[in-house]
Amino acid sequence: MSEITHFMVVPFDYIDGDIVAGEPVKCPSPAAAVARAQGLWKTFGHAGAIAFSRTTDFEIGKFDVKHTLRRFGQVPSEY
């Protein structure tokens, strides 16, 4: 079994009164993902950002449910 864990960040912005997800960013570790999410929200002025991890096993096509590491600012409930 060859499971791989990915650490991702997704920023969110207000567009026409709605909160819309931006382009996902891959990070090398959980700490880097949390720091990047906080920076996108606090420093770059996005409405919010979320850091999460997801484990996949490409051999069997298994994609586990994402695990939220941290949320900052305004993030839609479905994330």
Jmol script that loads the backbone (N, CA, C; Angstrom):
load data "model"
ATOM      1  N   MET A   1       0.839  -1.172   0.000  1.00  0.00           N
ATOM      2  CA  MET A   1       0.000   0.000   0.000  1.00  0.00           C
ATOM      3  C   MET A   1       0.889   1.242   0.000  1.00  0.00           C
ATOM      4  N   SER A   2       0.629   2.183  -0.881  1.00  0.00           N
ATOM      5  CA  SER A   2       1.460   3.380  -0.977  1.00  0.00           C
ATOM      6  C   SER A   2       0.614   4.626  -0.733  1.00  0.00           C
ATOM      7  N   GLU A   3       0.308   4.868   0.513  1.00  0.00           N
ATOM      8  CA  GLU A   3      -0.470   6.046   0.868  1.00  0.00           C
ATOM      9  C   GLU A   3       0.421   7.280   0.857  1.00  0.00           C
ATOM     10  N   ILE A   4      -0.138   8.368   0.368  1.00  0.00           N
ATOM     11  CA  ILE A   4       0.552   9.645   0.336  1.00  0.00           C
ATOM     12  C   ILE A   4      -0.356  10.681   0.991  1.00  0.00           C
ATOM     13  N   THR A   5       0.197  11.478   1.892  1.00  0.00           N
ATOM     14  CA  THR A   5      -0.566  12.548   2.520  1.00  0.00           C
ATOM     15  C   THR A   5      -0.171  13.874   1.896  1.00  0.00           C
ATOM     16  N   HIS A   6      -1.165  14.610   1.446  1.00  0.00           N
ATOM     17  CA  HIS A   6      -0.966  15.923   0.849  1.00  0.00           C
ATOM     18  C   HIS A   6      -1.450  16.973   1.838  1.00  0.00           C
ATOM     19  N   PHE A   7      -0.733  18.072   1.918  1.00  0.00           N
ATOM     20  CA  PHE A   7      -1.112  19.198   2.771  1.00  0.00           C
ATOM     21  C   PHE A   7      -1.435  20.368   1.848  1.00  0.00           C
ATOM     22  N   MET A   8      -2.631  20.888   1.968  1.00  0.00           N
ATOM     23  CA  MET A   8      -3.121  21.905   1.045  1.00  0.00           C
ATOM     24  C   MET A   8      -3.680  23.107   1.788  1.00  0.00           C
ATOM     25  N   VAL A   9      -3.693  24.240   1.083  1.00  0.00           N
ATOM     26  CA  VAL A   9      -4.303  25.474   1.574  1.00  0.00           C
ATOM     27  C   VAL A   9      -5.198  26.005   0.463  1.00  0.00           C
ATOM     28  N   VAL A  10      -6.381  26.469   0.837  1.00  0.00           N
ATOM     29  CA  VAL A  10      -7.280  27.105  -0.122  1.00  0.00           C
ATOM     30  C   VAL A  10      -7.665  28.469   0.442  1.00  0.00           C
ATOM     31  N   PRO A  11      -7.356  29.553  -0.297  1.00  0.00           N
ATOM     32  CA  PRO A  11      -7.797  30.887   0.123  1.00  0.00           C
ATOM     33  C   PRO A  11      -9.225  31.145  -0.360  1.00  0.00           C
ATOM     34  N   PHE A  12      -9.919  32.063   0.291  1.00  0.00           N
ATOM     35  CA  PHE A  12     -11.278  32.439  -0.092  1.00  0.00           C
ATOM     36  C   PHE A  12     -11.365  33.947  -0.213  1.00  0.00           C
ATOM     37  N   ASP A  13     -12.143  34.405  -1.198  1.00  0.00           N
ATOM     38  CA  ASP A  13     -12.331  35.831  -1.431  1.00  0.00           C
ATOM     39  C   ASP A  13     -13.809  36.142  -1.620  1.00  0.00           C
ATOM     40  N   TYR A  14     -14.167  37.407  -1.345  1.00  0.00           N
ATOM     41  CA  TYR A  14     -15.515  37.877  -1.634  1.00  0.00           C
ATOM     42  C   TYR A  14     -15.582  38.277  -3.104  1.00  0.00           C
ATOM     43  N   ILE A  15     -16.529  37.686  -3.836  1.00  0.00           N
ATOM     44  CA  ILE A  15     -16.758  38.052  -5.227  1.00  0.00           C
ATOM     45  C   ILE A  15     -18.264  38.202  -5.421  1.00  0.00           C
ATOM     46  N   ASP A  16     -18.680  39.399  -5.759  1.00  0.00           N
ATOM     47  CA  ASP A  16     -20.102  39.716  -5.958  1.00  0.00           C
ATOM     48  C   ASP A  16     -20.954  39.294  -4.762  1.00  0.00           C
ATOM     49  N   GLY A  17     -20.458  39.514  -3.560  1.00  0.00           N
ATOM     50  CA  GLY A  17     -21.212  39.220  -2.344  1.00  0.00           C
ATOM     51  C   GLY A  17     -21.142  37.774  -1.876  1.00  0.00           C
ATOM     52  N   ASP A  18     -20.464  36.923  -2.613  1.00  0.00           N
ATOM     53  CA  ASP A  18     -20.312  35.517  -2.226  1.00  0.00           C
ATOM     54  C   ASP A  18     -18.864  35.243  -1.844  1.00  0.00           C
ATOM     55  N   ILE A  19     -18.667  34.202  -1.039  1.00  0.00           N
ATOM     56  CA  ILE A  19     -17.308  33.767  -0.714  1.00  0.00           C
ATOM     57  C   ILE A  19     -16.954  32.641  -1.682  1.00  0.00           C
ATOM     58  N   VAL A  20     -15.857  32.840  -2.418  1.00  0.00           N
ATOM     59  CA  VAL A  20     -15.466  31.915  -3.475  1.00  0.00           C
ATOM     60  C   VAL A  20     -14.064  31.376  -3.203  1.00  0.00           C
ATOM     61  N   ALA A  21     -13.883  30.068  -3.417  1.00  0.00           N
ATOM     62  CA  ALA A  21     -12.576  29.433  -3.213  1.00  0.00           C
ATOM     63  C   ALA A  21     -11.608  29.873  -4.294  1.00  0.00           C
ATOM     64  N   GLY A  22     -10.360  30.079  -3.874  1.00  0.00           N
ATOM     65  CA  GLY A  22      -9.294  30.420  -4.811  1.00  0.00           C
ATOM     66  C   GLY A  22      -8.537  29.183  -5.241  1.00  0.00           C
ATOM     67  N   GLU A  23      -7.392  29.399  -5.802  1.00  0.00           N
ATOM     68  CA  GLU A  23      -6.537  28.314  -6.295  1.00  0.00           C
ATOM     69  C   GLU A  23      -5.875  27.592  -5.122  1.00  0.00           C
ATOM     70  N   PRO A  24      -5.980  26.252  -5.042  1.00  0.00           N
ATOM     71  CA  PRO A  24      -5.331  25.512  -3.950  1.00  0.00           C
ATOM     72  C   PRO A  24      -3.806  25.598  -4.058  1.00  0.00           C
ATOM     73  N   VAL A  25      -3.157  25.584  -2.887  1.00  0.00           N
ATOM     74  CA  VAL A  25      -1.699  25.658  -2.810  1.00  0.00           C
ATOM     75  C   VAL A  25      -1.205  24.431  -2.056  1.00  0.00           C
ATOM     76  N   LYS A  26      -0.262  23.687  -2.642  1.00  0.00           N
ATOM     77  CA  LYS A  26       0.309  22.507  -1.989  1.00  0.00           C
ATOM     78  C   LYS A  26       1.426  22.946  -1.052  1.00  0.00           C
ATOM     79  N   CYS A  27       1.508  22.334   0.127  1.00  0.00           N
ATOM     80  CA  CYS A  27       2.518  22.668   1.130  1.00  0.00           C
ATOM     81  C   CYS A  27       3.281  21.406   1.539  1.00  0.00           C
ATOM     82  N   PRO A  28       4.521  21.560   2.014  1.00  0.00           N
ATOM     83  CA  PRO A  28       5.342  20.390   2.337  1.00  0.00           C
ATOM     84  C   PRO A  28       5.044  19.726   3.680  1.00  0.00           C
ATOM     85  N   SER A  29       4.339  20.437   4.586  1.00  0.00           N
ATOM     86  CA  SER A  29       4.091  19.875   5.921  1.00  0.00           C
ATOM     87  C   SER A  29       2.835  20.498   6.513  1.00  0.00           C
ATOM     88  N   PRO A  30       2.314  19.917   7.601  1.00  0.00           N
ATOM     89  CA  PRO A  30       1.142  20.511   8.252  1.00  0.00           C
ATOM     90  C   PRO A  30       1.436  21.906   8.787  1.00  0.00           C
ATOM     91  N   ALA A  31       2.608  22.092   9.383  1.00  0.00           N
ATOM     92  CA  ALA A  31       2.973  23.404   9.937  1.00  0.00           C
ATOM     93  C   ALA A  31       3.065  24.448   8.828  1.00  0.00           C
ATOM     94  N   ALA A  32       3.627  24.061   7.692  1.00  0.00           N
ATOM     95  CA  ALA A  32       3.734  24.992   6.569  1.00  0.00           C
ATOM     96  C   ALA A  32       2.346  25.348   6.029  1.00  0.00           C
ATOM     97  N   ALA A  33       1.442  24.382   5.999  1.00  0.00           N
ATOM     98  CA  ALA A  33       0.084  24.639   5.517  1.00  0.00           C
ATOM     99  C   ALA A  33      -0.644  25.617   6.438  1.00  0.00           C
ATOM    100  N   VAL A  34      -0.529  25.423   7.735  1.00  0.00           N
ATOM    101  CA  VAL A  34      -1.182  26.322   8.689  1.00  0.00           C
ATOM    102  C   VAL A  34      -0.590  27.727   8.582  1.00  0.00           C
ATOM    103  N   ALA A  35       0.732  27.823   8.509  1.00  0.00           N
ATOM    104  CA  ALA A  35       1.383  29.136   8.400  1.00  0.00           C
ATOM    105  C   ALA A  35       0.988  29.826   7.095  1.00  0.00           C
ATOM    106  N   ARG A  36       0.920  29.088   6.008  1.00  0.00           N
ATOM    107  CA  ARG A  36       0.539  29.663   4.708  1.00  0.00           C
ATOM    108  C   ARG A  36      -0.900  30.151   4.731  1.00  0.00           C
ATOM    109  N   ALA A  37      -1.802  29.360   5.326  1.00  0.00           N
ATOM    110  CA  ALA A  37      -3.207  29.759   5.413  1.00  0.00           C
ATOM    111  C   ALA A  37      -3.350  31.035   6.229  1.00  0.00           C
ATOM    112  N   GLN A  38      -2.653  31.099   7.341  1.00  0.00           N
ATOM    113  CA  GLN A  38      -2.726  32.302   8.179  1.00  0.00           C
ATOM    114  C   GLN A  38      -2.172  33.512   7.424  1.00  0.00           C
ATOM    115  N   GLY A  39      -1.085  33.321   6.704  1.00  0.00           N
ATOM    116  CA  GLY A  39      -0.507  34.414   5.929  1.00  0.00           C
ATOM    117  C   GLY A  39      -1.424  34.904   4.822  1.00  0.00           C
ATOM    118  N   LEU A  40      -2.072  33.975   4.133  1.00  0.00           N
ATOM    119  CA  LEU A  40      -2.998  34.371   3.072  1.00  0.00           C
ATOM    120  C   LEU A  40      -4.149  35.191   3.628  1.00  0.00           C
ATOM    121  N   TRP A  41      -4.611  34.831   4.804  1.00  0.00           N
ATOM    122  CA  TRP A  41      -5.728  35.544   5.423  1.00  0.00           C
ATOM    123  C   TRP A  41      -5.275  36.866   6.029  1.00  0.00           C
ATOM    124  N   LYS A  42      -4.274  36.825   6.872  1.00  0.00           N
ATOM    125  CA  LYS A  42      -3.873  37.999   7.647  1.00  0.00           C
ATOM    126  C   LYS A  42      -3.011  38.977   6.846  1.00  0.00           C
ATOM    127  N   THR A  43      -2.046  38.486   6.111  1.00  0.00           N
ATOM    128  CA  THR A  43      -1.096  39.347   5.412  1.00  0.00           C
ATOM    129  C   THR A  43      -1.601  39.779   4.038  1.00  0.00           C
ATOM    130  N   PHE A  44      -2.149  38.853   3.267  1.00  0.00           N
ATOM    131  CA  PHE A  44      -2.546  39.163   1.899  1.00  0.00           C
ATOM    132  C   PHE A  44      -3.998  39.608   1.773  1.00  0.00           C
ATOM    133  N   GLY A  45      -4.755  39.584   2.880  1.00  0.00           N
ATOM    134  CA  GLY A  45      -6.087  40.158   2.886  1.00  0.00           C
ATOM    135  C   GLY A  45      -7.191  39.357   2.243  1.00  0.00           C
ATOM    136  N   HIS A  46      -7.016  38.034   2.122  1.00  0.00           N
ATOM    137  CA  HIS A  46      -8.127  37.212   1.640  1.00  0.00           C
ATOM    138  C   HIS A  46      -9.211  37.183   2.714  1.00  0.00           C
ATOM    139  N   ALA A  47     -10.432  36.877   2.327  1.00  0.00           N
ATOM    140  CA  ALA A  47     -11.535  36.799   3.291  1.00  0.00           C
ATOM    141  C   ALA A  47     -11.294  35.695   4.317  1.00  0.00           C
ATOM    142  N   GLY A  48     -10.608  34.649   3.909  1.00  0.00           N
ATOM    143  CA  GLY A  48     -10.305  33.526   4.787  1.00  0.00           C
ATOM    144  C   GLY A  48      -9.427  32.527   4.078  1.00  0.00           C
ATOM    145  N   ALA A  49      -9.024  31.504   4.814  1.00  0.00           N
ATOM    146  CA  ALA A  49      -8.217  30.428   4.237  1.00  0.00           C
ATOM    147  C   ALA A  49      -8.354  29.196   5.125  1.00  0.00           C
ATOM    148  N   ILE A  50      -8.182  28.042   4.518  1.00  0.00           N
ATOM    149  CA  ILE A  50      -8.247  26.790   5.265  1.00  0.00           C
ATOM    150  C   ILE A  50      -7.031  25.935   4.906  1.00  0.00           C
ATOM    151  N   ALA A  51      -6.464  25.308   5.938  1.00  0.00           N
ATOM    152  CA  ALA A  51      -5.367  24.357   5.749  1.00  0.00           C
ATOM    153  C   ALA A  51      -5.936  22.968   6.043  1.00  0.00           C
ATOM    154  N   PHE A  52      -5.655  22.016   5.170  1.00  0.00           N
ATOM    155  CA  PHE A  52      -6.167  20.665   5.391  1.00  0.00           C
ATOM    156  C   PHE A  52      -5.194  19.634   4.834  1.00  0.00           C
ATOM    157  N   SER A  53      -5.419  18.384   5.260  1.00  0.00           N
ATOM    158  CA  SER A  53      -4.632  17.275   4.726  1.00  0.00           C
ATOM    159  C   SER A  53      -5.579  16.254   4.133  1.00  0.00           C
ATOM    160  N   ARG A  54      -5.053  15.477   3.210  1.00  0.00           N
ATOM    161  CA  ARG A  54      -5.829  14.402   2.590  1.00  0.00           C
ATOM    162  C   ARG A  54      -4.864  13.281   2.239  1.00  0.00           C
ATOM    163  N   THR A  55      -5.228  12.071   2.633  1.00  0.00           N
ATOM    164  CA  THR A  55      -4.410  10.898   2.339  1.00  0.00           C
ATOM    165  C   THR A  55      -5.018  10.156   1.161  1.00  0.00           C
ATOM    166  N   THR A  56      -4.157   9.758   0.234  1.00  0.00           N
ATOM    167  CA  THR A  56      -4.619   9.032  -0.948  1.00  0.00           C
ATOM    168  C   THR A  56      -3.786   7.767  -1.133  1.00  0.00           C
ATOM    169  N   ASP A  57      -4.397   6.785  -1.752  1.00  0.00           N
ATOM    170  CA  ASP A  57      -3.692   5.572  -2.145  1.00  0.00           C
ATOM    171  C   ASP A  57      -3.996   5.360  -3.622  1.00  0.00           C
ATOM    172  N   PHE A  58      -3.062   5.765  -4.475  1.00  0.00           N
ATOM    173  CA  PHE A  58      -3.289   5.725  -5.914  1.00  0.00           C
ATOM    174  C   PHE A  58      -3.387   4.306  -6.469  1.00  0.00           C
ATOM    175  N   GLU A  59      -2.782   3.334  -5.793  1.00  0.00           N
ATOM    176  CA  GLU A  59      -2.830   1.956  -6.282  1.00  0.00           C
ATOM    177  C   GLU A  59      -4.249   1.410  -6.314  1.00  0.00           C
ATOM    178  N   ILE A  60      -5.043   1.769  -5.305  1.00  0.00           N
ATOM    179  CA  ILE A  60      -6.415   1.263  -5.259  1.00  0.00           C
ATOM    180  C   ILE A  60      -7.449   2.359  -5.533  1.00  0.00           C
ATOM    181  N   GLY A  61      -6.979   3.578  -5.809  1.00  0.00           N
ATOM    182  CA  GLY A  61      -7.895   4.675  -6.116  1.00  0.00           C
ATOM    183  C   GLY A  61      -8.670   5.188  -4.924  1.00  0.00           C
ATOM    184  N   LYS A  62      -8.086   5.094  -3.760  1.00  0.00           N
ATOM    185  CA  LYS A  62      -8.761   5.513  -2.529  1.00  0.00           C
ATOM    186  C   LYS A  62      -8.367   6.941  -2.174  1.00  0.00           C
ATOM    187  N   PHE A  63      -9.363   7.790  -1.925  1.00  0.00           N
ATOM    188  CA  PHE A  63      -9.148   9.164  -1.500  1.00  0.00           C
ATOM    189  C   PHE A  63      -9.881   9.362  -0.183  1.00  0.00           C
ATOM    190  N   ASP A  64      -9.129   9.524   0.900  1.00  0.00           N
ATOM    191  CA  ASP A  64      -9.749   9.708   2.213  1.00  0.00           C
ATOM    192  C   ASP A  64     -10.375  11.092   2.330  1.00  0.00           C
ATOM    193  N   VAL A  65     -11.289  11.210   3.264  1.00  0.00           N
ATOM    194  CA  VAL A  65     -11.924  12.490   3.559  1.00  0.00           C
ATOM    195  C   VAL A  65     -10.858  13.454   4.061  1.00  0.00           C
ATOM    196  N   LYS A  66     -11.002  14.713   3.713  1.00  0.00           N
ATOM    197  CA  LYS A  66     -10.001  15.673   4.146  1.00  0.00           C
ATOM    198  C   LYS A  66     -10.087  15.907   5.655  1.00  0.00           C
ATOM    199  N   HIS A  67      -8.950  16.224   6.245  1.00  0.00           N
ATOM    200  CA  HIS A  67      -8.859  16.526   7.667  1.00  0.00           C
ATOM    201  C   HIS A  67      -8.470  17.994   7.803  1.00  0.00           C
ATOM    202  N   THR A  68      -9.349  18.793   8.400  1.00  0.00           N
ATOM    203  CA  THR A  68      -9.077  20.218   8.558  1.00  0.00           C
ATOM    204  C   THR A  68      -8.016  20.426   9.625  1.00  0.00           C
ATOM    205  N   LEU A  69      -6.959  21.132   9.239  1.00  0.00           N
ATOM    206  CA  LEU A  69      -5.895  21.459  10.184  1.00  0.00           C
ATOM    207  C   LEU A  69      -6.197  22.765  10.899  1.00  0.00           C
ATOM    208  N   ARG A  70      -6.640  23.787  10.143  1.00  0.00           N
ATOM    209  CA  ARG A  70      -6.940  25.091  10.744  1.00  0.00           C
ATOM    210  C   ARG A  70      -7.722  25.948   9.754  1.00  0.00           C
ATOM    211  N   ARG A  71      -8.636  26.776  10.296  1.00  0.00           N
ATOM    212  CA  ARG A  71      -9.412  27.731   9.493  1.00  0.00           C
ATOM    213  C   ARG A  71      -9.079  29.143   9.962  1.00  0.00           C
ATOM    214  N   PHE A  72      -9.032  30.059   9.028  1.00  0.00           N
ATOM    215  CA  PHE A  72      -8.808  31.465   9.352  1.00  0.00           C
ATOM    216  C   PHE A  72      -9.828  32.313   8.609  1.00  0.00           C
ATOM    217  N   GLY A  73     -10.427  33.290   9.284  1.00  0.00           N
ATOM    218  CA  GLY A  73     -11.369  34.212   8.652  1.00  0.00           C
ATOM    219  C   GLY A  73     -12.643  33.541   8.207  1.00  0.00           C
ATOM    220  N   GLN A  74     -13.185  34.020   7.093  1.00  0.00           N
ATOM    221  CA  GLN A  74     -14.446  33.542   6.551  1.00  0.00           C
ATOM    222  C   GLN A  74     -14.224  32.373   5.601  1.00  0.00           C
ATOM    223  N   VAL A  75     -14.675  31.200   6.014  1.00  0.00           N
ATOM    224  CA  VAL A  75     -14.563  29.985   5.206  1.00  0.00           C
ATOM    225  C   VAL A  75     -15.950  29.345   5.142  1.00  0.00           C
ATOM    226  N   PRO A  76     -16.464  29.033   3.954  1.00  0.00           N
ATOM    227  CA  PRO A  76     -17.788  28.412   3.843  1.00  0.00           C
ATOM    228  C   PRO A  76     -17.864  27.106   4.661  1.00  0.00           C
ATOM    229  N   SER A  77     -19.041  26.824   5.177  1.00  0.00           N
ATOM    230  CA  SER A  77     -19.245  25.661   6.051  1.00  0.00           C
ATOM    231  C   SER A  77     -18.958  24.328   5.355  1.00  0.00           C
ATOM    232  N   GLU A  78     -19.118  24.252   4.021  1.00  0.00           N
ATOM    233  CA  GLU A  78     -18.868  22.982   3.334  1.00  0.00           C
ATOM    234  C   GLU A  78     -17.387  22.633   3.279  1.00  0.00           C
ATOM    235  N   TYR A  79     -16.527  23.562   3.669  1.00  0.00           N
ATOM    236  CA  TYR A  79     -15.099  23.273   3.736  1.00  0.00           C
ATOM    237  C   TYR A  79     -14.729  22.964   5.154  1.00  0.00           C
TER     238      TYR A  79
END
end "model"
wireframe off; spacefill off
backbone 0.3
color backbone group
